[in-house]
Amino acid sequence: MLASLASAAPLASYYELVSNSTSSFSQQQNGLDAQKLNAQFATMTANDSCTSGAQACISSAFAQCIGSSWDLTPCSSGLSCFALPLVTKAGTSLACDTQSDADARFIGAGVQGGVTGNATA
């Protein structure tokens, strides 16, 4: 399942900076932007407050903010939620994917460090 990030606070201004730029398309920049989102998502919990309409990946699940609370939808067995770099245009998307495929997408985008940018080879 792919879902684009919607406006969100505190993610709103951050997301606009990393994913809605009007500069030329760079798959590597998409990878870096997705890594930043995944690193931020890794610090979030289902108990964190949020702004209605926000979307994230929390505890490997797709999360949507309803009111001021996160509503988590688990991915299918063997899949986890990740921010992934888009391939054909600037931006990122949220998707349930295998760890190995997510890692491959970041390698394909030309970035190191796995999904959060912190992994060592």
C-alpha positions as CSV (number, residue, x, y, z in Angstrom):
1,M,0.0,0.0,0.0
2,L,1.5,3.4,-1.0
3,A,0.4,6.5,0.7
4,S,1.8,10.0,0.3
5,L,2.6,11.9,3.4
6,A,-0.1,14.5,4.1
7,S,0.3,17.8,6.0
8,A,1.1,17.1,9.6
9,A,2.6,18.8,12.6
10,P,5.4,18.4,13.6
11,L,6.0,16.6,10.3
12,A,4.2,19.2,8.1
13,S,6.9,21.8,7.8
14,Y,9.6,19.2,7.7
15,Y,7.9,17.2,5.0
16,E,7.3,20.2,2.9
17,L,11.1,21.0,3.1
18,V,12.2,17.5,2.1
19,S,9.5,16.3,-0.3
20,N,7.8,19.3,-2.0
21,S,10.8,21.1,-3.4
22,T,10.5,22.5,-6.9
23,S,14.2,22.0,-7.7
24,S,15.3,19.4,-10.2
25,F,14.6,15.8,-9.5
26,S,17.3,13.7,-7.7
27,Q,16.7,10.1,-6.8
28,Q,19.6,10.4,-4.3
29,Q,17.9,13.4,-2.6
30,N,14.7,11.4,-2.4
31,G,16.7,8.6,-0.7
32,L,18.2,11.1,1.8
33,D,14.8,12.6,2.5
34,A,13.2,9.2,3.1
35,Q,16.1,8.3,5.5
36,K,15.4,11.4,7.5
37,L,11.7,10.6,7.7
38,N,12.4,7.0,8.8
39,A,14.9,8.2,11.4
40,Q,12.2,10.5,12.7
41,F,9.6,7.8,12.6
42,A,11.9,5.5,14.7
43,T,11.6,8.0,17.6
44,M,7.8,8.1,17.5
45,T,5.3,6.0,19.5
46,A,1.6,5.3,19.2
47,N,1.1,7.4,22.4
48,D,2.6,10.6,20.9
49,S,0.2,13.4,20.2
50,C,-0.3,14.4,16.5
51,T,-2.2,16.7,14.2
52,S,-5.3,15.2,12.5
53,G,-4.4,14.1,9.0
54,A,-0.8,13.4,9.7
55,Q,0.7,10.1,8.4
56,A,3.8,8.2,9.6
57,C,5.3,4.7,10.1
58,I,5.1,3.8,13.8
59,S,6.3,0.5,15.2
60,S,6.4,-0.9,11.7
61,A,2.8,0.0,11.1
62,F,1.1,2.6,8.9
63,A,-0.1,5.3,11.2
64,Q,-2.8,8.0,10.5
65,C,-3.6,10.7,13.0
66,I,-7.3,10.9,13.8
67,G,-8.1,13.8,16.1
68,S,-4.9,14.0,18.1
69,S,-4.3,10.2,18.4
70,W,-2.4,7.8,16.1
71,D,-4.5,5.0,14.6
72,L,-2.1,2.2,13.5
73,T,-2.8,-0.2,10.7
74,P,-0.4,-3.2,10.7
75,C,1.3,-4.2,7.5
76,S,0.7,-7.8,6.2
77,S,2.9,-10.5,7.7
78,G,6.6,-10.1,6.8
79,L,6.2,-6.4,5.9
80,S,6.9,-3.2,7.7
81,C,6.0,0.4,7.0
82,F,8.8,2.6,5.5
83,A,9.2,6.0,3.9
84,L,10.7,5.1,0.5
85,P,12.3,7.3,-2.1
86,L,10.2,7.9,-5.3
87,V,11.9,6.7,-8.4
88,T,10.4,8.8,-11.2
89,K,9.9,12.2,-9.5
90,A,10.9,14.2,-6.5
91,G,9.5,13.0,-3.2
92,T,8.9,10.1,-0.9
93,S,6.0,7.7,-0.1
94,L,4.9,5.5,2.7
95,A,4.6,1.8,1.9
96,C,4.5,-1.6,3.5
97,D,7.5,-3.5,2.2
98,T,10.1,-6.1,3.2
99,Q,13.2,-5.0,4.9
100,S,15.4,-6.4,2.1
101,D,13.4,-4.6,-0.7
102,A,13.4,-1.3,1.3
103,D,17.2,-1.6,1.7
104,A,17.5,-2.2,-2.0
105,R,15.5,0.9,-2.8
106,F,17.9,3.0,-0.8
107,I,20.9,1.4,-2.5
108,G,19.2,2.0,-5.9
109,A,18.8,5.7,-4.9
110,G,22.5,5.9,-4.3
111,V,22.5,6.4,-0.6
112,Q,24.2,4.4,2.2
113,G,23.1,3.6,5.7
114,G,19.9,1.7,5.0
115,V,16.4,3.0,5.7
116,T,17.5,5.4,8.4
117,G,20.9,6.4,7.2
118,N,22.5,5.0,10.4
119,A,23.2,1.3,9.4
120,T,26.7,0.2,8.8
121,A,27.7,-2.1,6.0
